[in-house]
Amino acid sequence: MAINLIYNRLPHIGKNKDFSRFIILTYPRTGSNYLIFKLQFTKKIICYNELFYSKNKIVTSYPDLKFKSWVLKYRNQFSNSFLNEIFKSYDDEIKAVGFKLTYFQNEIFNNKNLIKTLGEKHKVSFIHLKRRNLLECFVSTKLLEKNNIVYAINSKYLSEFKKNTDRIILSSELENYSPLVTVDISEFVKYLEKIRNDESKYNQMIAPFSNMDIYYEDLVQRTDMEINRIGQLLQIPSLTVENKEEFPIEKLNKKPIREIISNYSEVEDFLCKNNLEEFIKSEV
């Protein structure tokens, strides 16, 4: 009975079980929300966002989909059964179903066991989302800590984001958004080392399963091509994004990074002396 109560709340439920399953495996500030909405706008994919956000919270991209406290307890104790419901059956037009999982979330929920369960029992394909310019990723992370703003949205979609209005701004307000951050170089070095180590560790962890790497920079610069690549992985021929002109979210930090980092000269000097110039030559 408890299981049916979870399944019956999901969108587009039906009798079709012939669809692909996927995980967006990533770390913070890699453009994962951008990718999630692009996949949703194909009208063929359901992406639930963060079903394993924390032990006491689920974050979904469906405003009307609400999980009560007992569902969290059920997921925490019986994660495989919970996943069985998520990947159960859908309408015929749905060709793939998945969600986002960060490195940190995986560490909370049983480390390798969750990845292994997803790969072996649920046959998911892993979309390993990364960012080449880790200086921009670090700066974006620090700005989120400082301002608590995740992204900017088109006002047309404001009602759909009502649960997170305290962490977003309207696209029309971007001209008044002036991000500024001071980069602690020693902190950035530790961040850089950790992200690179984590990327390598998770590359090995998902190697036995269907997987692909995708980079934020490529996703922004050649969106159609990258979405089509994902479609090939998920066995969805000619996957395309619909309603491109009405996309709900916008890039939050549009200024050049030299205008965002208050101690840019110091950072630039460090990068040049340590063969890390690519971080100041490859802005997106």
C-alpha angles and dihedrals in degrees: 000000000000090000093053090050089060096044095046090059094057122104123252096009115178143134101282114111096168101098136111123256124215146174126209099216112195151119130251123299098015096124094264093146089052090053093045093054092045089055092046090052091060085073088219100080135066115204114180096196110219114000090162097043093138141326091274104032143057121194118200135177090227109087094199094050107095128176119203125216094265090059090056091052090048092049092047093051101034106027094158092053089046089053090049088062094046091052096038112109138316144182116296094253092062108092101172138021128192149123144223122270123184125206090247093051091051090053090054094050105054100297110231094011094069093049090047092048092050093047101040105031101029099031094223124173114228118226101198104205115198140163123229096200101063092174089064089045091052092047091049089051092051092048090052090052090049102042103020091221116136102184146328121259138200108256089233089072098043095109090055090057096048093123092060103034091124091064101045139063130205119260088239089062096055093095088064094046108101110180117197130169138169113226117222100211096205090051091049092051091054090046092050093050093047095049093048091048092047092049090053093046094051092044087062093042095056096035094101091057137061106283147150137193119234127181127213091226092057092044091056098041099043105017098161093051094049094046088051090051089054088049090056091052090050093043094245108136118222096359110193138175117245127212094020091170092060100049108154103221136051135199108273101206108048099156122098111269091243087066094049100048110072093200095042096142091056092048093046092051092051093048093049092049092050101046093254098119091126089078091065096038100051108056120158 
